[in-house]
């Protein structure tokens, strides 16, 4: 590749890293700068001395990739000082590996059992041979340290045709871990402390999109820094996913800092801009001895000091979030001290019996009263408008959805099936809610089932929703996990703290559906033949962006936020005044009930199935063509869970009632103002609201805490309006009619 092209690609890749540094300076400093302990010569801040602080490793089998040089060699040396039973040093070249072993042995007070295993991570054959050699010698593996890596390579491929950086740094390590996983699991029967440590990097922040990361041709079109960044992002995601699938194994990723190792020397061919940047950085580079501290700590520190799936930066510090400095509550107060000791059931029971906080308990009791009302649906005046909905072929992949659900059934016990399934007309369909409290414990909770069942449930979501809708749901779940980590209560709030329930029997010809609900994500899906109703749903986030850890950069609800503000700002003054029903988020002019501490400005949240919501604001018929386009862009985001064709049909349905559609606004509409808006028509109602803190400490609404929801008025929720149009089927007992 010519130098001009290489330089341009390097600028693009390094620019992404610079952008991260500007947006998240504290995280960047923790990743590349000296720690407080280093700055003060050991006087302040936590420190880690591997000779002093590494606990005894007696009986442990340790496997380190890339152990012949740099960070890997230092890791082997320091762990060997603490009497492990054996260390496997995996490296490509036998002579270099043996030289490293000799050097390490000379530095030890007494000999250690250190053995070389030939390993080339760019070759599947070599990886399989390494695993076979290991298994022939050992049936135990306590600590696997995925340290090896390559950087700065010109465009090239592994033996199997993967881009060289991601093929070596991620895919090679992925295969090695998969082959060694049975031994890791077997070791758990002897020791509860089994770990996988994956070497990450700040460069993961310069990673391209997921589509590029997973495309060899896409990666090859980028410069080395982007390709390397993709591999490091994959490393962090791999560590987090391993922790989620196998929670009994401690899996974390670590960034060593900017370290002067052979990795830089081997990549001088990367281009002139790269070489210049390395020369400038050399004055800040850590030595391999200090660079290895974080991975040595992660491999040996008391297990309770680590968060499974976490990402750590020098030295042994959790990736830093901006929210920790500005909005993190005092975690020493009883609320959080108790919460971190409870599982979801204990937490919910304490809420119900202790009635704390009282305002939320009062709302919960009101919800229970609302549930006693027969379902009618959201209306503008208490009267359901008929003939708005019809049966239609929306071309959803119903065969795939049913097949995915059938597969789930094949994995379940009879008790689990009983807990999962409800009659399609069960009022339990209305008992979803978005707080973190498990108020209605039905169905299967994803963090309480095994990984096969959990994957099968997620496969149902994936086959039902659009690809972009499924991605949005996953992001909401990961942000919930991030919040759980921020407040140190991951047993209550984590990526899988959600319940899944089936209503009716999965069928390609009869109606049925499912509900998926938990903190900040609630989805209700009704299915009949090739038609889908996704309503009601709720999606929220506090905060709405992950700014540290393996999923940093994950962000939701910002597009509908930006489009809503764009629409309001585009209106002429007289229409802005008409749309703005209240100027303040908690306006003194609001009537009783228009604001409450939990729903805040939302009208149609959980249990509000029969809410009367009169039209207010400005008629959409007064908008220009461009303003209408923006409004439908907002609705496109709210309908994202629907498959593309169903979404297009729904937009067309809303357009048919455009003359009866209203847009309303609460709050200011300067760029930094928090706000609420609602779009309401006879066939759809959506709400957007910036909230004050529930877990974070902002007393006033801020733009990083968002609640959104969608309702289908006039009995459209839960597919109720369609049911009279569907021929009834006689029940198996011959006495009742079931749908």
Residue, then its C-alpha position, 0 to 999 in steps of 0.5 A: x500500500x502506498x504511503x499516502x493511502x496508508x497515512x490517510x488511513x492511519x489518520x482516520x484510525x488515530x482520529x477515532x482514538x483522539x475523539x474518544x480522548x476528547x469525549x472521555x478524558x478521565x477514562x483516557x487518562x486512566x488508560x494511558x496516564x500514570x496512576x495516582x500511586x505512580x504520580x505520588x511515588x507510592x504515597x497515595x492511591x492503591x498500589x500492587x506489588x506482584x512479589x508482595x501482593x500475589x497470593x500463593x498459587x500452589x496447585x494451580x496450572x497456568x497457561x499464558x499465550x505470548x509468554x516469551x516476550x514483553x508482558x507475557x514473559x513478565x507475567x510468567x516470571x511474576x506468577x512463577x515466583x508464587x509456586x504454581x504447579x506448572x506454567x505453560x508458556x505458549x509461543x511460536x518459536x521454540x528457541x525464543x521460548x526456551x531463551x525466555x524460560x532460561x531467563x525466567x528461571x535465572x531470575x527465580x529463587x528456585x526452579x519452577x515447572x515452566x513448559x513451552x507449547x508451540x502456538x501460532x494464533x494465526x493457524x487453526x492447525x497450530x491452535x488445535x495441536x497446542x490444545x492437544x499437547x496440553x490435554x495430553x499432559x494435563x487435566x486441569x487449568x486454573x488460569x488462562x491468560x490470553x496475552x499474545x497479539x500482533x499490531x501494525x501489520x500491512x493488509x494480510x490474512x491468516x491461514x483460514x482467510x481472516x484479517x491478520x489482526x482480528x484473526x490472531x488477536x481475537x479469533x485465534x484466542x477464541x478457538x483456543x479458549x473453546x478447545x480448553x473450555x472443558x478443562x476449565x469447567x472440569x477444574x471447577x470441580x476441584x477449585x471454585x476459582x477459575x479465570x480467563x484474562x484477556x488482554x484488551x487495549x484502549x485501541x478498542x475505542x477506534x474500532x469501526x462498526x460491527x458490520x465492518x468488524x465482522x467483514x474481512x473485506x470491510x476490515x481490509x479496506x481500513x488502515x492498520x490502526x482501525x483493524x487493530x482496534x477492531x481486534x481489541x474491541x472484539x477481545x473486550x466483548x469476548x471477555x464479557x460474553x464469556x462471563x455471561x455464558x459461563x458465570x462460574x468462570x471469572x472472565x475479565x479484560x485488561x488494558x495494560x496501558x501504553x507499554x514499550x514492548x516488541x509489539x511496537x518494534x515488530x510493526x515499524x512497517x506500519x507507515x511513517x505516521x505510525x512511526x512518528x506517533x510511536x516516537x512521540x509516545x515513547x516518553x510515556x511508555x510503561x515498561x513491561x514490568x509495570x505494564x503487566x501489573x494489571x493482568x497479574x493482578x486480575x489473574x491473582x487478586x481475591x475473586x471478590x475484588x473483580x466484577x465478572x465480565x469487567x474491563x480494567x485499566x492500569x493499575x487494577x482500576x475498573x474502567x472509569x465512567x463519567x457518571x461515577x464522578x458526577x452523578x454516582x450516589x453514595x453507595x455506603x447508604x443502606x439502600x445500596x448496602x442492602x441491595x447489593x446483598x439481595x437477589x431479585x426476589x429478595x429485593x422485590x419482597x423487601x420492597x413489598x413488605x417494607x413499603x420503601x420507597x413509600x411513593x413507589x409502593x403507593x404507585x404499585x398499590x394503585x397499579x394493582x387497583x388498575x388491573x382490576x378494571x376490564x381492559x378497554x384500551x387507551x382512548x381520548x374520551x373513554x370510548x373505544x373507536x371501532x373498525x380501526x384495525x384489520x387482519x392483514x398479511x405482514x409477511x413476518x417469518x412466523x415459521x421461524x418464530x414458531x421453530x425457535x419457540x419449539x426449540x426452547x420447549x425442547x430444553x425445558x423441564x415440565x416445571x419450567x414449561x408450566x411456569x412459562x405458559x399462560x392462556x392467551x387471554x390471561x390478565x397476566x399479560x397486563x402485569x409487565x412493569x419497567x422498574x427494577x423491582x420484580x413485581x410480577x414473577x412469572x415466566x422464566x427469568x434469563x439470569x436464572x436459567x442455563x445459557x442454552x435456555x437463555x440463548x433459545x429465548x433470545x433466539x425467539x426475540x431475534x426471529x420476531x423482531x427486526x435486526x435493528x430492533x433486536x439490536x436496540x433491545x440488546x443495547x438496552x439490556x447491556x445498559x441495564x447491566x452497566x447501571x447495575x455495575x455502577x451501583x454495585x448491584x448486578x444481582x438485581x440489574x444485569x444484562x439478563x435480569x428480564x422475564x420471558x412469558x408465553x401467552x397461548x400456544x406457538x402456532x403458524x395458524x392461531x394467535x399467540x404471543x410473548x412478553x419480555x420485561x424487566x428494568x427499562x425494557x418491556x416488550x409485548x408481542x401478539x402474533x397471528x399467522x403473518x401479522x404482528x402487533x408490538x404494543x405496548x412496549x417501554x424502552x428506557x436507559x439511565x444513563x443512555x450511553x455506556x462510557x466505560x467497559x467492554x460495551x463502551x460507546x453503546x447508546x440508545x434513544x438519541x436518534x428519536x431525541x434529536x429528531x424530536x428536538x429538530x421538529x420542535x425547533x423547526x416549527x414557527x413561533x405560533x405552532x411552538x406555542x400551541x405545541x408547548x402545553x407546559x413550559x417547565x418539566x414540573x410545571x406549577x400549572x399542571x393539574x394533580x396527576x399530570x406529574x408523579x415521581x415515578x412516571x413523571x410526565x408519562x401518561x401511558x406507562x405500566x398498568x395504564x391500559x385504560x388511560x384517557x388521554x385527550x388530544x393536545x398540542x398542535x395538529x400535524x396537518x399544520x406541518x410542512x412536508x419537511x416537518x411531517x417527514x421529521x415526524x414520521x422519522x420519529x415514528x420510524x424509530x418508535x416502530x423499530x422493533x417491527x420487521x421492515x414490512x410491518x413497520x412500513x404498513x404501520x406508517x401507512x396506517x398512521x398517515x391515513x389518520x394524519x388529520x387526527x394526529x397531534x404533537x405536544x411538548x413539555x419543557x424548553x427546546x434549546x439544545x441543552x434543555x430536557x423535554x417531553x413530547x408525545x405524538x398521538x393518533x387514533x392508531x398510535x401513541x408514543x411518549x418521550x421523556x427526560x427523567x430525573x435520577x432514580x439511581x444517579x443523583x440528578x434531582x432535575x431531569x437530565x438528557x442521559x436518563x430517558x423513558x420512551x413508550x408506545x401504545x396502540x390506542x382504541x384496544x390495539x394493545x396486546x392485539x385485543x382489537x384483532x381478536x374479534x376478527x379471528x375465528x374462535x377455536x374450540x378448546x380441547x375440553x370441548x367446554x371453553x373457547x380459547x383463541 
